[in-house]
């Protein structure tokens, strides 16, 4: 089971890429943050994915980027909750 956390992408200045970050596939960086590993997009400097292990975050980042490129990401995603609260609050 992959422990993966998707987050709202946060803009970072390219100069803020950590010095210990490793460039993967000339597309994204991977580095260890506080308690989680994360990937950072090379072209934008945005945080992309977070995971408990380096291997998982690299594997899932590659998979998601491939799906985005192929246009197949929608085939692998679904809405779990509509976010609508019924009744009076």
Secondary structure, DSSP 8 states (H G I E B T S, - for coil): ---EEE-------GGGS-TT-EEETTTEEEEE-SSSEEEEETTT--EEEEESSHHHHHHHHHHHHHHHHHT-GGGG---S------S--
